[in-house]
Amino acid sequence: MRKEMEAKMASTAERLRKLVSDNIELDGKSLDIPEDMDINLSEAGVPSTDLLALGKLIAQDFNVPLTPEDAATFDNLKKVVEYIDSKAA
């Protein structure tokens, strides 16, 4: 069961990494997302308007409820992956 969960998280992480890299740029370049997803987009310099737009894309792409208030509680992308997987379960 644990391996299934890890595989599912990897799949979610890969999809989220692609979504971020396709939609978020800093200084005209795609954002480099670490393998462990331990990055805070706000601290990396992503503007709040881009974060709100990304939250909407995440909700649509993963078909999960995600309010701006929910999104504000995530301090790294790893927690976003955990949230998505918990809603998909």
PDB file as gemmi writes it, atoms N, CA and C in Angstrom:
CRYST1    1.000    1.000    1.000  90.00  90.00  90.00 P 1                      
ATOM      1  N   MET A   1       0.824  -1.196   0.000  1.00  0.00           N  
ATOM      2  CA  MET A   1       0.000   0.000   0.000  1.00  0.00           C  
ATOM      3  C   MET A   1       0.867   1.259   0.000  1.00  0.00           C  
ATOM      4  N   ARG A   2       1.965   1.236   0.759  1.00  0.00           N  
ATOM      5  CA  ARG A   2       2.837   2.409   0.825  1.00  0.00           C  
ATOM      6  C   ARG A   2       3.465   2.713  -0.536  1.00  0.00           C  
ATOM      7  N   LYS A   3       3.868   1.661  -1.258  1.00  0.00           N  
ATOM      8  CA  LYS A   3       4.462   1.870  -2.583  1.00  0.00           C  
ATOM      9  C   LYS A   3       3.441   2.466  -3.541  1.00  0.00           C  
ATOM     10  N   GLU A   4       2.181   2.037  -3.430  1.00  0.00           N  
ATOM     11  CA  GLU A   4       1.131   2.603  -4.273  1.00  0.00           C  
ATOM     12  C   GLU A   4       0.971   4.087  -3.982  1.00  0.00           C  
ATOM     13  N   MET A   5       1.006   4.442  -2.705  1.00  0.00           N  
ATOM     14  CA  MET A   5       0.861   5.841  -2.320  1.00  0.00           C  
ATOM     15  C   MET A   5       2.058   6.654  -2.821  1.00  0.00           C  
ATOM     16  N   GLU A   6       3.271   6.099  -2.699  1.00  0.00           N  
ATOM     17  CA  GLU A   6       4.457   6.795  -3.171  1.00  0.00           C  
ATOM     18  C   GLU A   6       4.407   6.973  -4.693  1.00  0.00           C  
ATOM     19  N   ALA A   7       3.938   5.955  -5.411  1.00  0.00           N  
ATOM     20  CA  ALA A   7       3.812   6.057  -6.862  1.00  0.00           C  
ATOM     21  C   ALA A   7       2.786   7.119  -7.232  1.00  0.00           C  
ATOM     22  N   LYS A   8       1.691   7.157  -6.498  1.00  0.00           N  
ATOM     23  CA  LYS A   8       0.658   8.148  -6.753  1.00  0.00           C  
ATOM     24  C   LYS A   8       1.193   9.547  -6.496  1.00  0.00           C  
ATOM     25  N   MET A   9       1.932   9.724  -5.394  1.00  0.00           N  
ATOM     26  CA  MET A   9       2.515  11.025  -5.094  1.00  0.00           C  
ATOM     27  C   MET A   9       3.499  11.429  -6.178  1.00  0.00           C  
ATOM     28  N   ALA A  10       4.289  10.483  -6.655  1.00  0.00           N  
ATOM     29  CA  ALA A  10       5.253  10.800  -7.708  1.00  0.00           C  
ATOM     30  C   ALA A  10       4.520  11.284  -8.949  1.00  0.00           C  
ATOM     31  N   SER A  11       3.454  10.607  -9.291  1.00  0.00           N  
ATOM     32  CA  SER A  11       2.673  11.004 -10.446  1.00  0.00           C  
ATOM     33  C   SER A  11       2.090  12.400 -10.253  1.00  0.00           C  
ATOM     34  N   THR A  12       1.540  12.660  -9.089  1.00  0.00           N  
ATOM     35  CA  THR A  12       0.992  13.982  -8.786  1.00  0.00           C  
ATOM     36  C   THR A  12       2.104  15.014  -8.804  1.00  0.00           C  
ATOM     37  N   ALA A  13       3.237  14.692  -8.213  1.00  0.00           N  
ATOM     38  CA  ALA A  13       4.367  15.623  -8.176  1.00  0.00           C  
ATOM     39  C   ALA A  13       4.844  15.941  -9.591  1.00  0.00           C  
ATOM     40  N   GLU A  14       4.923  14.932 -10.431  1.00  0.00           N  
ATOM     41  CA  GLU A  14       5.357  15.161 -11.819  1.00  0.00           C  
ATOM     42  C   GLU A  14       4.380  16.064 -12.555  1.00  0.00           C  
ATOM     43  N   ARG A  15       3.107  15.792 -12.388  1.00  0.00           N  
ATOM     44  CA  ARG A  15       2.086  16.625 -13.043  1.00  0.00           C  
ATOM     45  C   ARG A  15       2.134  18.058 -12.523  1.00  0.00           C  
ATOM     46  N   LEU A  16       2.297  18.210 -11.206  1.00  0.00           N  
ATOM     47  CA  LEU A  16       2.358  19.546 -10.617  1.00  0.00           C  
ATOM     48  C   LEU A  16       3.621  20.276 -11.074  1.00  0.00           C  
ATOM     49  N   ARG A  17       4.737  19.577 -11.112  1.00  0.00           N  
ATOM     50  CA  ARG A  17       5.990  20.181 -11.572  1.00  0.00           C  
ATOM     51  C   ARG A  17       5.827  20.710 -13.002  1.00  0.00           C  
ATOM     52  N   LYS A  18       5.192  19.919 -13.868  1.00  0.00           N  
ATOM     53  CA  LYS A  18       4.972  20.347 -15.249  1.00  0.00           C  
ATOM     54  C   LYS A  18       4.027  21.541 -15.307  1.00  0.00           C  
ATOM     55  N   LEU A  19       2.976  21.513 -14.516  1.00  0.00           N  
ATOM     56  CA  LEU A  19       2.024  22.614 -14.486  1.00  0.00           C  
ATOM     57  C   LEU A  19       2.713  23.911 -14.063  1.00  0.00           C  
ATOM     58  N   VAL A  20       3.549  23.825 -13.041  1.00  0.00           N  
ATOM     59  CA  VAL A  20       4.276  25.011 -12.571  1.00  0.00           C  
ATOM     60  C   VAL A  20       5.256  25.486 -13.641  1.00  0.00           C  
ATOM     61  N   SER A  21       6.034  24.572 -14.188  1.00  0.00           N  
ATOM     62  CA  SER A  21       7.047  24.992 -15.157  1.00  0.00           C  
ATOM     63  C   SER A  21       6.419  25.540 -16.439  1.00  0.00           C  
ATOM     64  N   ASP A  22       5.236  25.059 -16.807  1.00  0.00           N  
ATOM     65  CA  ASP A  22       4.555  25.552 -17.999  1.00  0.00           C  
ATOM     66  C   ASP A  22       3.894  26.911 -17.788  1.00  0.00           C  
ATOM     67  N   ASN A  23       3.630  27.271 -16.526  1.00  0.00           N  
ATOM     68  CA  ASN A  23       2.832  28.467 -16.263  1.00  0.00           C  
ATOM     69  C   ASN A  23       3.500  29.535 -15.415  1.00  0.00           C  
ATOM     70  N   ILE A  24       4.606  29.227 -14.789  1.00  0.00           N  
ATOM     71  CA  ILE A  24       5.276  30.201 -13.922  1.00  0.00           C  
ATOM     72  C   ILE A  24       6.671  30.480 -14.450  1.00  0.00           C  
ATOM     73  N   GLU A  25       6.958  31.755 -14.625  1.00  0.00           N  
ATOM     74  CA  GLU A  25       8.298  32.166 -15.036  1.00  0.00           C  
ATOM     75  C   GLU A  25       8.790  33.257 -14.100  1.00  0.00           C  
ATOM     76  N   LEU A  26      10.086  33.251 -13.863  1.00  0.00           N  
ATOM     77  CA  LEU A  26      10.750  34.329 -13.139  1.00  0.00           C  
ATOM     78  C   LEU A  26      11.862  34.839 -14.039  1.00  0.00           C  
ATOM     79  N   ASP A  27      11.864  36.112 -14.298  1.00  0.00           N  
ATOM     80  CA  ASP A  27      12.861  36.722 -15.176  1.00  0.00           C  
ATOM     81  C   ASP A  27      12.903  36.031 -16.537  1.00  0.00           C  
ATOM     82  N   GLY A  28      11.732  35.641 -17.040  1.00  0.00           N  
ATOM     83  CA  GLY A  28      11.643  35.040 -18.359  1.00  0.00           C  
ATOM     84  C   GLY A  28      12.074  33.585 -18.448  1.00  0.00           C  
ATOM     85  N   LYS A  29      12.329  32.966 -17.301  1.00  0.00           N  
ATOM     86  CA  LYS A  29      12.781  31.570 -17.294  1.00  0.00           C  
ATOM     87  C   LYS A  29      11.828  30.723 -16.456  1.00  0.00           C  
ATOM     88  N   SER A  30      11.680  29.464 -16.869  1.00  0.00           N  
ATOM     89  CA  SER A  30      10.876  28.529 -16.077  1.00  0.00           C  
ATOM     90  C   SER A  30      11.510  28.368 -14.703  1.00  0.00           C  
ATOM     91  N   LEU A  31      10.679  28.147 -13.729  1.00  0.00           N  
ATOM     92  CA  LEU A  31      11.147  27.965 -12.357  1.00  0.00           C  
ATOM     93  C   LEU A  31      11.732  26.575 -12.182  1.00  0.00           C  
ATOM     94  N   ASP A  32      12.883  26.503 -11.558  1.00  0.00           N  
ATOM     95  CA  ASP A  32      13.537  25.220 -11.300  1.00  0.00           C  
ATOM     96  C   ASP A  32      12.949  24.618 -10.024  1.00  0.00           C  
ATOM     97  N   ILE A  33      12.197  23.541 -10.171  1.00  0.00           N  
ATOM     98  CA  ILE A  33      11.537  22.890  -9.036  1.00  0.00           C  
ATOM     99  C   ILE A  33      12.413  21.735  -8.567  1.00  0.00           C  
ATOM    100  N   PRO A  34      12.828  21.747  -7.284  1.00  0.00           N  
ATOM    101  CA  PRO A  34      13.651  20.644  -6.789  1.00  0.00           C  
ATOM    102  C   PRO A  34      12.878  19.330  -6.775  1.00  0.00           C  
ATOM    103  N   GLU A  35      13.609  18.247  -6.870  1.00  0.00           N  
ATOM    104  CA  GLU A  35      13.012  16.909  -6.924  1.00  0.00           C  
ATOM    105  C   GLU A  35      12.092  16.640  -5.731  1.00  0.00           C  
ATOM    106  N   ASP A  36      12.478  17.123  -4.548  1.00  0.00           N  
ATOM    107  CA  ASP A  36      11.678  16.852  -3.346  1.00  0.00           C  
ATOM    108  C   ASP A  36      10.485  17.801  -3.194  1.00  0.00           C  
ATOM    109  N   MET A  37      10.320  18.736  -4.147  1.00  0.00           N  
ATOM    110  CA  MET A  37       9.193  19.682  -4.164  1.00  0.00           C  
ATOM    111  C   MET A  37       9.197  20.621  -2.951  1.00  0.00           C  
ATOM    112  N   ASP A  38      10.319  20.728  -2.281  1.00  0.00           N  
ATOM    113  CA  ASP A  38      10.411  21.573  -1.083  1.00  0.00           C  
ATOM    114  C   ASP A  38      10.789  22.997  -1.488  1.00  0.00           C  
ATOM    115  N   ILE A  39       9.843  23.669  -2.125  1.00  0.00           N  
ATOM    116  CA  ILE A  39      10.059  25.044  -2.561  1.00  0.00           C  
ATOM    117  C   ILE A  39       8.805  25.849  -2.267  1.00  0.00           C  
ATOM    118  N   ASN A  40       9.009  27.039  -1.740  1.00  0.00           N  
ATOM    119  CA  ASN A  40       7.926  27.970  -1.493  1.00  0.00           C  
ATOM    120  C   ASN A  40       7.931  28.960  -2.650  1.00  0.00           C  
ATOM    121  N   LEU A  41       6.896  28.933  -3.464  1.00  0.00           N  
ATOM    122  CA  LEU A  41       6.862  29.772  -4.652  1.00  0.00           C  
ATOM    123  C   LEU A  41       6.861  31.256  -4.313  1.00  0.00           C  
ATOM    124  N   SER A  42       6.192  31.615  -3.254  1.00  0.00           N  
ATOM    125  CA  SER A  42       6.155  33.011  -2.841  1.00  0.00           C  
ATOM    126  C   SER A  42       7.558  33.489  -2.452  1.00  0.00           C  
ATOM    127  N   GLU A  43       8.252  32.676  -1.662  1.00  0.00           N  
ATOM    128  CA  GLU A  43       9.614  33.036  -1.257  1.00  0.00           C  
ATOM    129  C   GLU A  43      10.575  33.016  -2.442  1.00  0.00           C  
ATOM    130  N   ALA A  44      10.255  32.233  -3.478  1.00  0.00           N  
ATOM    131  CA  ALA A  44      11.093  32.174  -4.678  1.00  0.00           C  
ATOM    132  C   ALA A  44      10.904  33.416  -5.549  1.00  0.00           C  
ATOM    133  N   GLY A  45       9.896  34.233  -5.218  1.00  0.00           N  
ATOM    134  CA  GLY A  45       9.681  35.477  -5.949  1.00  0.00           C  
ATOM    135  C   GLY A  45       8.492  35.491  -6.880  1.00  0.00           C  
ATOM    136  N   VAL A  46       7.665  34.451  -6.816  1.00  0.00           N  
ATOM    137  CA  VAL A  46       6.479  34.400  -7.681  1.00  0.00           C  
ATOM    138  C   VAL A  46       5.433  35.378  -7.130  1.00  0.00           C  
ATOM    139  N   PRO A  47       4.940  36.295  -7.969  1.00  0.00           N  
ATOM    140  CA  PRO A  47       3.937  37.263  -7.518  1.00  0.00           C  
ATOM    141  C   PRO A  47       2.635  36.587  -7.084  1.00  0.00           C  
ATOM    142  N   SER A  48       1.956  37.228  -6.150  1.00  0.00           N  
ATOM    143  CA  SER A  48       0.722  36.653  -5.603  1.00  0.00           C  
ATOM    144  C   SER A  48      -0.341  36.471  -6.681  1.00  0.00           C  
ATOM    145  N   THR A  49      -0.396  37.345  -7.663  1.00  0.00           N  
ATOM    146  CA  THR A  49      -1.386  37.175  -8.735  1.00  0.00           C  
ATOM    147  C   THR A  49      -1.115  35.901  -9.532  1.00  0.00           C  
ATOM    148  N   ASP A  50       0.161  35.600  -9.756  1.00  0.00           N  
ATOM    149  CA  ASP A  50       0.510  34.351 -10.447  1.00  0.00           C  
ATOM    150  C   ASP A  50       0.175  33.139  -9.586  1.00  0.00           C  
ATOM    151  N   LEU A  51       0.347  33.279  -8.269  1.00  0.00           N  
ATOM    152  CA  LEU A  51       0.012  32.173  -7.365  1.00  0.00           C  
ATOM    153  C   LEU A  51      -1.485  31.898  -7.376  1.00  0.00           C  
ATOM    154  N   LEU A  52      -2.283  32.958  -7.408  1.00  0.00           N  
ATOM    155  CA  LEU A  52      -3.737  32.776  -7.475  1.00  0.00           C  
ATOM    156  C   LEU A  52      -4.134  32.087  -8.774  1.00  0.00           C  
ATOM    157  N   ALA A  53      -3.544  32.514  -9.875  1.00  0.00           N  
ATOM    158  CA  ALA A  53      -3.838  31.890 -11.169  1.00  0.00           C  
ATOM    159  C   ALA A  53      -3.406  30.425 -11.166  1.00  0.00           C  
ATOM    160  N   LEU A  54      -2.251  30.147 -10.565  1.00  0.00           N  
ATOM    161  CA  LEU A  54      -1.776  28.764 -10.480  1.00  0.00           C  
ATOM    162  C   LEU A  54      -2.729  27.923  -9.641  1.00  0.00           C  
ATOM    163  N   GLY A  55      -3.229  28.481  -8.546  1.00  0.00           N  
ATOM    164  CA  GLY A  55      -4.191  27.764  -7.712  1.00  0.00           C  
ATOM    165  C   GLY A  55      -5.424  27.359  -8.498  1.00  0.00           C  
ATOM    166  N   LYS A  56      -5.915  28.253  -9.358  1.00  0.00           N  
ATOM    167  CA  LYS A  56      -7.070  27.935 -10.202  1.00  0.00           C  
ATOM    168  C   LYS A  56      -6.731  26.815 -11.185  1.00  0.00           C  
ATOM    169  N   LEU A  57      -5.535  26.886 -11.754  1.00  0.00           N  
ATOM    170  CA  LEU A  57      -5.111  25.833 -12.685  1.00  0.00           C  
ATOM    171  C   LEU A  57      -4.997  24.482 -11.983  1.00  0.00           C  
ATOM    172  N   ILE A  58      -4.454  24.498 -10.778  1.00  0.00           N  
ATOM    173  CA  ILE A  58      -4.323  23.252 -10.007  1.00  0.00           C  
ATOM    174  C   ILE A  58      -5.702  22.662  -9.739  1.00  0.00           C  
ATOM    175  N   ALA A  59      -6.632  23.508  -9.306  1.00  0.00           N  
ATOM    176  CA  ALA A  59      -7.996  23.034  -9.025  1.00  0.00           C  
ATOM    177  C   ALA A  59      -8.620  22.414 -10.262  1.00  0.00           C  
ATOM    178  N   GLN A  60      -8.439  23.058 -11.417  1.00  0.00           N  
ATOM    179  CA  GLN A  60      -9.011  22.546 -12.660  1.00  0.00           C  
ATOM    180  C   GLN A  60      -8.306  21.283 -13.128  1.00  0.00           C  
ATOM    181  N   ASP A  61      -6.981  21.321 -13.150  1.00  0.00           N  
ATOM    182  CA  ASP A  61      -6.209  20.204 -13.696  1.00  0.00           C  
ATOM    183  C   ASP A  61      -6.349  18.935 -12.862  1.00  0.00           C  
ATOM    184  N   PHE A  62      -6.393  19.096 -11.545  1.00  0.00           N  
ATOM    185  CA  PHE A  62      -6.470  17.934 -10.662  1.00  0.00           C  
ATOM    186  C   PHE A  62      -7.891  17.664 -10.170  1.00  0.00           C  
ATOM    187  N   ASN A  63      -8.833  18.534 -10.555  1.00  0.00           N  
ATOM    188  CA  ASN A  63     -10.228  18.381 -10.166  1.00  0.00           C  
ATOM    189  C   ASN A  63     -10.385  18.272  -8.643  1.00  0.00           C  
ATOM    190  N   VAL A  64      -9.783  19.239  -7.949  1.00  0.00           N  
ATOM    191  CA  VAL A  64      -9.882  19.308  -6.491  1.00  0.00           C  
ATOM    192  C   VAL A  64     -10.348  20.703  -6.093  1.00  0.00           C  
ATOM    193  N   PRO A  65     -11.074  20.803  -4.980  1.00  0.00           N  
ATOM    194  CA  PRO A  65     -11.448  22.129  -4.504  1.00  0.00           C  
ATOM    195  C   PRO A  65     -10.215  22.818  -3.928  1.00  0.00           C  
ATOM    196  N   LEU A  66      -9.973  24.048  -4.347  1.00  0.00           N  
ATOM    197  CA  LEU A  66      -8.812  24.778  -3.842  1.00  0.00           C  
ATOM    198  C   LEU A  66      -9.145  26.260  -3.822  1.00  0.00           C  
ATOM    199  N   THR A  67      -9.452  26.761  -2.641  1.00  0.00           N  
ATOM    200  CA  THR A  67      -9.764  28.172  -2.496  1.00  0.00           C  
ATOM    201  C   THR A  67      -8.466  28.957  -2.307  1.00  0.00           C  
ATOM    202  N   PRO A  68      -8.501  30.259  -2.524  1.00  0.00           N  
ATOM    203  CA  PRO A  68      -7.302  31.067  -2.246  1.00  0.00           C  
ATOM    204  C   PRO A  68      -6.843  30.921  -0.794  1.00  0.00           C  
ATOM    205  N   GLU A  69      -7.793  30.753   0.111  1.00  0.00           N  
ATOM    206  CA  GLU A  69      -7.447  30.564   1.521  1.00  0.00           C  
ATOM    207  C   GLU A  69      -6.702  29.247   1.733  1.00  0.00           C  
ATOM    208  N   ASP A  70      -7.158  28.187   1.039  1.00  0.00           N  
ATOM    209  CA  ASP A  70      -6.460  26.898   1.102  1.00  0.00           C  
ATOM    210  C   ASP A  70      -5.028  27.055   0.601  1.00  0.00           C  
ATOM    211  N   ALA A  71      -4.918  27.674  -0.571  1.00  0.00           N  
ATOM    212  CA  ALA A  71      -3.614  27.822  -1.210  1.00  0.00           C  
ATOM    213  C   ALA A  71      -2.651  28.612  -0.329  1.00  0.00           C  
ATOM    214  N   ALA A  72      -3.156  29.572   0.416  1.00  0.00           N  
ATOM    215  CA  ALA A  72      -2.303  30.402   1.271  1.00  0.00           C  
ATOM    216  C   ALA A  72      -1.691  29.604   2.425  1.00  0.00           C  
ATOM    217  N   THR A  73      -2.261  28.452   2.739  1.00  0.00           N  
ATOM    218  CA  THR A  73      -1.737  27.660   3.859  1.00  0.00           C  
ATOM    219  C   THR A  73      -0.565  26.768   3.459  1.00  0.00           C  
ATOM    220  N   PHE A  74      -0.328  26.617   2.162  1.00  0.00           N  
ATOM    221  CA  PHE A  74       0.750  25.744   1.703  1.00  0.00           C  
ATOM    222  C   PHE A  74       2.060  26.513   1.687  1.00  0.00           C  
ATOM    223  N   ASP A  75       3.045  26.029   2.433  1.00  0.00           N  
ATOM    224  CA  ASP A  75       4.321  26.728   2.428  1.00  0.00           C  
ATOM    225  C   ASP A  75       5.347  26.074   1.509  1.00  0.00           C  
ATOM    226  N   ASN A  76       4.957  24.966   0.859  1.00  0.00           N  
ATOM    227  CA  ASN A  76       5.823  24.372  -0.173  1.00  0.00           C  
ATOM    228  C   ASN A  76       4.984  23.496  -1.094  1.00  0.00           C  
ATOM    229  N   LEU A  77       5.553  23.145  -2.231  1.00  0.00           N  
ATOM    230  CA  LEU A  77       4.811  22.349  -3.209  1.00  0.00           C  
ATOM    231  C   LEU A  77       4.568  20.923  -2.740  1.00  0.00           C  
ATOM    232  N   LYS A  78       5.411  20.431  -1.853  1.00  0.00           N  
ATOM    233  CA  LYS A  78       5.207  19.084  -1.312  1.00  0.00           C  
ATOM    234  C   LYS A  78       3.847  19.008  -0.608  1.00  0.00           C  
ATOM    235  N   LYS A  79       3.490  20.070   0.112  1.00  0.00           N  
ATOM    236  CA  LYS A  79       2.194  20.090   0.800  1.00  0.00           C  
ATOM    237  C   LYS A  79       1.045  20.184  -0.195  1.00  0.00           C  
ATOM    238  N   VAL A  80       1.278  20.824  -1.322  1.00  0.00           N  
ATOM    239  CA  VAL A  80       0.248  20.876  -2.365  1.00  0.00           C  
ATOM    240  C   VAL A  80       0.006  19.471  -2.909  1.00  0.00           C  
ATOM    241  N   VAL A  81       1.094  18.722  -3.143  1.00  0.00           N  
ATOM    242  CA  VAL A  81       0.969  17.350  -3.619  1.00  0.00           C  
ATOM    243  C   VAL A  81       0.180  16.510  -2.601  1.00  0.00           C  
ATOM    244  N   GLU A  82       0.504  16.640  -1.330  1.00  0.00           N  
ATOM    245  CA  GLU A  82      -0.207  15.895  -0.284  1.00  0.00           C  
ATOM    246  C   GLU A  82      -1.682  16.259  -0.262  1.00  0.00           C  
ATOM    247  N   TYR A  83      -1.990  17.550  -0.417  1.00  0.00           N  
ATOM    248  CA  TYR A  83      -3.377  18.005  -0.423  1.00  0.00           C  
ATOM    249  C   TYR A  83      -4.130  17.398  -1.614  1.00  0.00           C  
ATOM    250  N   ILE A  84      -3.527  17.471  -2.787  1.00  0.00           N  
ATOM    251  CA  ILE A  84      -4.178  16.935  -3.995  1.00  0.00           C  
ATOM    252  C   ILE A  84      -4.453  15.452  -3.821  1.00  0.00           C  
ATOM    253  N   ASP A  85      -3.447  14.716  -3.342  1.00  0.00           N  
ATOM    254  CA  ASP A  85      -3.627  13.271  -3.165  1.00  0.00           C  
ATOM    255  C   ASP A  85      -4.669  12.951  -2.107  1.00  0.00           C  
ATOM    256  N   SER A  86      -4.761  13.772  -1.073  1.00  0.00           N  
ATOM    257  CA  SER A  86      -5.763  13.503  -0.026  1.00  0.00           C  
ATOM    258  C   SER A  86      -7.177  13.747  -0.548  1.00  0.00           C  
ATOM    259  N   LYS A  87      -7.340  14.697  -1.451  1.00  0.00           N  
ATOM    260  CA  LYS A  87      -8.660  14.981  -2.022  1.00  0.00           C  
ATOM    261  C   LYS A  87      -9.051  13.966  -3.083  1.00  0.00           C  
ATOM    262  N   ALA A  88      -8.056  13.363  -3.713  1.00  0.00           N  
ATOM    263  CA  ALA A  88      -8.323  12.380  -4.761  1.00  0.00           C  
ATOM    264  C   ALA A  88      -8.614  10.995  -4.181  1.00  0.00           C  
ATOM    265  N   ALA A  89      -8.264  10.791  -2.918  1.00  0.00           N  
ATOM    266  CA  ALA A  89      -8.440   9.482  -2.286  1.00  0.00           C  
ATOM    267  C   ALA A  89      -9.886   9.142  -2.038  1.00  0.00           C  
TER     268      ALA A  89                                                      
END                                                                             
